[in-house]
């Protein structure tokens, strides 16, 4: 092979399952040029990849451009269908695993993992050309046919598990809502030691009352429309609001005092579930825009709500379906409506429409 008419990459040679593969660094400007993705019109059985989900690409490219000094992309994995030659470094280093990988200009590159990253990179370097000189790791495998490429795709995704939403929020230091929620957990006594920071679902025997992800959703509802406010100011407001809610829901405090178990409260009451937290966040969004003395007086009325799951007359159809807690948007709205009506707060036109439809269906 004549290396003059081809691509040359610095590479490290390795062996996996008895086959050679190569790890290299590729300039971002080359990624859209050499890694083509034109298999969308093919039937699934003759493709080696899933269809490109174009809705994901703008978000991924924004992630790069908005965090140009702090983004992280994992390696692309590709199969090379064409002539390949590896030249070890140094004259006497025939067995060296470090060298140069020469790939024929006519070779075809098939992405086994990373087609969405490739598309996002193409858009990002259009918007920020300076990114073109940066690099991304690429793992090259020698192509041995469609069957092997399809098997590689299956194997690469076989054990891929997305982290839970709670864990993603815990480790996310860019999302203001995540930062705010973590701050609230630290500053609000009622949430200390009862928020599951890693998992997004609670087991029957969990000692936690809430998940970080459900509290994040509730705080997002609480501060909807509060753009521009400092996180520390929002944390003070949230700490005050959730503190008052905790005073009105005695079971929360009893868990903290170890007079009731978290499992007992979750099994017996609606108020510790994500749907109730989100509804309380939506109600709080209206309340905290009123003078402090007024909204605190209204929050006290929450004490008179019967939150028990056995209170099917109230919760069935609103927060529960067939006795099971349901968290569809319609159920969140109906739960919010009940709380607003109980606290003498007006419903929005959309909330009123959903409420009317619910009441009509009950007749």
C-alpha positions in Angstrom: 0.0 0.0 0.0 1.2 3.5 -0.9 0.9 5.6 2.3 1.1 8.8 0.2 -2.5 8.2 -0.9 -4.2 7.4 2.3 -4.8 8.3 5.9 -2.0 8.0 8.5 -2.8 8.0 12.2 -0.5 7.6 15.2 -1.8 4.5 16.9 -1.4 1.8 19.5 -1.9 -1.8 18.4 -3.7 -4.2 20.6 -5.2 -7.7 20.5 -8.7 -8.5 21.5 -10.4 -11.9 20.9 -7.3 -12.9 18.8 -7.9 -9.9 16.4 -5.8 -6.8 16.0 -7.3 -3.4 16.7 -5.9 0.1 16.9 -6.4 3.1 19.2 -5.7 6.5 17.7 -6.4 10.2 18.1 -8.3 11.9 15.3 -8.7 15.7 14.7 -12.3 16.7 15.0 -12.2 18.3 11.5 -11.6 14.8 10.0 -14.5 13.1 11.8 -17.3 14.3 9.4 -15.1 13.7 6.3 -14.1 10.1 6.9 -16.9 8.8 9.0 -20.0 8.9 6.7 -23.4 7.8 7.9 -25.6 7.0 4.9 -27.4 3.8 5.9 -30.7 5.4 6.9 -32.6 4.2 3.9 -31.4 0.6 4.3 -33.4 -2.1 5.9 -32.3 -2.9 9.5 -31.0 -6.3 8.6 -28.5 -4.9 6.2 -27.3 -2.1 8.5 -24.7 -2.2 11.2 -26.1 0.7 13.2 -29.4 2.1 14.5 -31.2 4.9 12.7 -29.8 8.3 13.6 -32.0 10.0 16.1 -31.8 13.6 14.8 -33.6 15.0 17.8 -30.5 14.2 20.0 -28.0 16.0 17.8 -28.7 19.7 18.5 -28.6 19.1 22.3 -25.2 17.2 22.0 -23.7 19.9 19.7 -24.9 22.7 22.1 -23.2 20.7 24.9 -19.9 21.0 23.0 -20.2 24.6 22.0 -21.5 25.9 25.4 -18.8 23.9 27.3 -16.0 24.3 24.9 -13.4 24.4 27.7 -15.0 21.6 29.7 -16.8 19.0 27.5 -16.0 15.3 27.5 -16.7 12.8 24.6 -15.8 9.2 24.8 -14.1 7.3 22.0 -15.7 6.5 18.7 -15.6 2.8 17.6 -15.3 2.1 13.9 -14.6 -0.8 11.5 -12.3 -0.2 8.5 -13.3 -1.9 5.3 -10.1 -1.5 3.2 -6.4 -1.9 3.0 -4.6 -1.3 6.4 -1.0 -1.3 7.3 0.6 -0.8 10.7 4.2 0.4 10.9 5.9 0.1 14.3 8.1 2.9 15.6 11.8 2.4 15.2 13.8 0.1 12.9 14.3 -2.6 15.5 10.8 -2.4 16.9 9.0 -5.0 14.8 7.1 -6.1 17.9 6.3 -2.6 19.1 2.6 -1.8 19.8 3.2 1.9 19.1 3.4 3.1 15.6 1.6 4.6 12.6 -1.6 3.2 11.1 -1.9 3.7 7.4 -5.4 3.3 5.8 -6.0 3.4 2.1 -7.8 6.4 0.8 -10.6 4.2 -0.7 -11.3 2.5 2.6 -14.8 2.7 4.0 -15.3 3.5 7.7 -18.3 2.1 9.5 -19.2 3.6 12.9 -20.0 0.8 15.3 -20.5 3.2 18.3 -20.7 7.0 18.3 -22.7 8.1 15.2 -24.6 10.7 17.3 -21.3 12.1 18.6 -20.0 12.3 15.0 -23.1 14.3 13.9 -22.8 16.6 16.9 -19.1 17.2 16.2 -19.9 18.2 12.6 -22.4 20.9 13.7 -20.2 22.1 16.6 -17.2 22.8 14.5 -19.3 24.8 12.1 -20.4 27.0 14.9 -17.0 27.1 16.7 -14.3 26.4 14.1 -11.6 26.5 16.8 -12.8 23.1 18.0 -11.7 21.6 14.7 -8.1 21.3 15.9 -9.1 19.3 19.0 -9.0 15.5 18.9 -11.2 12.5 19.9 -10.1 9.0 20.5 -11.0 6.4 17.9 -10.8 2.6 18.2 -10.3 1.0 14.8 -11.3 -2.6 14.1 -10.6 -4.4 10.9 -13.9 -5.0 9.1 -14.7 -8.6 8.3 -18.2 -8.2 7.0 -21.7 -7.1 7.9 -22.3 -10.0 10.3 -19.3 -9.1 12.4 -20.1 -5.4 12.4 -23.7 -6.1 13.5 -22.4 -8.4 16.3 -20.0 -5.6 17.4 -22.9 -3.2 17.7 -24.8 -5.7 19.8 -21.8 -6.5 22.0 -20.9 -2.8 22.5 -24.4 -2.0 23.7 -25.1 -5.3 25.5 -24.1 -4.1 29.0 -24.6 -0.4 28.5 -26.8 0.9 31.3 -27.7 4.5 31.6 -27.0 5.9 35.1 -30.1 6.7 37.2 -31.5 10.2 36.9 -30.6 10.8 40.6 -27.0 9.8 40.1 -26.7 12.0 36.9 -28.1 15.0 38.9 -25.8 14.3 41.8 -22.7 14.4 39.6 -24.0 17.3 37.4 -22.3 20.6 38.4 -23.6 22.6 35.3 -27.3 22.2 35.8 -28.4 25.0 38.2 -31.5 23.0 39.2 -29.3 20.1 40.3 -27.0 22.4 42.2 -30.0 24.0 43.9 -31.6 20.7 44.9 -28.3 19.4 46.4 -28.0 22.6 48.3 -31.5 22.3 49.6 -30.9 18.7 50.8 -27.9 20.0 52.7 -29.6 23.1 54.2 -33.1 21.7 55.0 -33.2 19.6 58.1 -36.3 17.7 56.9 -34.4 16.3 53.9 -31.2 15.3 55.6 -30.7 11.6 55.6 -34.0 10.8 54.0 -33.2 11.6 50.3 -31.8 8.8 48.1 -29.0 10.5 46.2 -28.1 7.7 43.8 -31.2 5.7 42.8 -34.3 7.1 41.1 -36.6 4.4 42.6 -37.0 3.3 46.2 -37.1 -0.3 47.2 -39.9 -1.4 49.6 -37.5 -1.6 52.5 -35.5 1.6 51.7 -34.9 3.9 54.7 -35.3 7.0 52.4 -38.4 9.0 51.9 -37.6 10.7 48.6 -35.3 10.5 45.6 -33.0 13.3 44.5 -34.7 13.2 41.1 -38.2 13.6 42.5 -37.0 16.5 44.6 -35.3 18.1 41.6 -38.6 17.8 39.7 -40.5 19.4 42.6 -38.0 22.3 42.8 -38.2 22.8 39.0 -42.0 23.3 39.5 -41.5 25.5 42.6 -39.3 28.0 40.8 -40.9 27.9 37.3 -40.6 31.5 36.0 -38.0 32.6 38.6 -35.2 33.0 35.9 -32.3 35.2 36.9 -32.5 34.6 40.6 -29.3 33.7 42.4 -29.1 30.1 43.5 -28.4 31.0 47.1 -31.5 33.2 47.2 -33.6 30.4 45.7 -32.1 28.0 48.3 -33.2 30.2 51.1 -36.8 30.5 49.7 -37.0 26.7 49.1 -35.6 25.9 52.6 -38.3 28.1 54.1 -41.1 26.7 51.9 -40.3 23.0 52.4 -39.7 23.6 56.1 -43.3 24.9 56.4 -44.6 22.0 54.3 -42.8 19.6 56.7 -44.5 21.2 59.7 -47.9 20.5 58.0 -47.0 16.8 57.2 -46.2 15.3 60.5 -45.2 11.9 59.1 -42.1 13.4 57.5 -40.9 14.6 60.9 -41.6 11.3 62.5 -39.3 9.5 60.0 -36.5 12.0 60.9 -37.2 11.3 64.6 -37.3 7.6 63.9 -40.8 7.3 65.3 -42.0 5.9 61.9 -40.1 4.0 59.2 -39.8 5.5 55.7 -41.2 2.3 54.3 -44.3 2.6 56.5 -44.9 6.2 55.4 -44.4 5.5 51.7 -46.8 2.5 51.9 -49.4 4.3 53.8 -49.4 7.8 52.4 -49.4 9.7 49.1 -47.3 12.7 50.3 -43.9 11.0 50.1 -44.3 10.0 46.5 -42.9 12.0 43.5 -46.4 13.0 42.3 -47.2 14.7 45.6 -43.8 16.5 45.8 -44.3 17.8 42.2 -47.8 19.0 43.1 -46.6 20.7 46.2 -43.9 22.4 44.1 -46.6 23.6 41.7 -48.7 24.9 44.6 -45.6 26.5 46.1 -44.9 28.4 42.9 -48.1 30.3 43.5 -47.8 30.6 47.2 -44.3 32.0 47.5 -45.2 34.9 45.3 -47.5 36.1 48.1 -46.3 37.9 51.3 -44.6 35.4 53.6 -47.2 35.7 56.4 -50.0 35.0 53.9 -48.6 31.9 52.3 -47.5 30.4 55.5 -51.0 30.7 56.9 -52.4 28.9 53.8 -49.8 26.1 54.1 -51.1 25.3 57.6 -54.3 24.1 55.9 -52.3 21.1 54.5 -52.5 19.7 58.0 -56.2 18.9 57.4 -55.6 16.9 54.3 -56.0 13.1 54.6 -53.0 11.9 52.6 -53.6 8.2 53.4 -53.7 5.9 50.4 -56.8 4.3 51.8 -58.6 7.7 51.2 -59.6 6.5 47.7 -62.5 8.9 47.6 -59.9 11.7 47.1 -56.9 10.0 45.6 -58.3 7.4 43.2 -58.2 8.9 39.7 -56.1 11.8 40.9 -52.9 10.3 42.3 -53.8 6.7 42.0 -55.2 4.3 39.4 -56.5 1.0 40.7 -54.9 1.7 44.1 -51.4 2.3 42.5 -49.7 5.6 42.5 -49.5 7.0 39.0 -47.4 9.9 37.9 -48.7 10.9 34.5 -48.9 14.7 33.8 -52.7 14.4 34.0 -52.4 12.9 37.4 -49.9 15.5 38.6 -52.4 18.2 37.5 -55.4 16.6 39.2 -53.3 16.2 42.4 -52.3 19.9 42.1 -55.9 20.9 41.6 -57.0 19.2 44.8 -54.3 20.9 46.8 -55.1 24.3 45.2 -58.8 23.9 45.9 -58.0 22.9 49.5 -55.9 26.0 49.9 -58.3 28.3 48.1 -56.0 29.0 45.2 -57.3 29.6 41.7 -56.8 27.1 39.0 -55.2 28.0 35.6 -57.5 27.6 32.6 -55.8 24.4 31.6 -56.0 23.0 35.2 -59.7 23.9 35.2 -60.3 22.1 31.9 -58.6 18.9 33.3 -60.6 19.2 36.5 -63.9 19.6 34.7 -63.2 16.6 32.6 -62.3 14.6 35.7 -65.4 15.6 37.6 -67.6 14.9 34.5 -66.1 11.4 34.3 -66.9 10.7 37.9 -70.6 11.3 37.4 
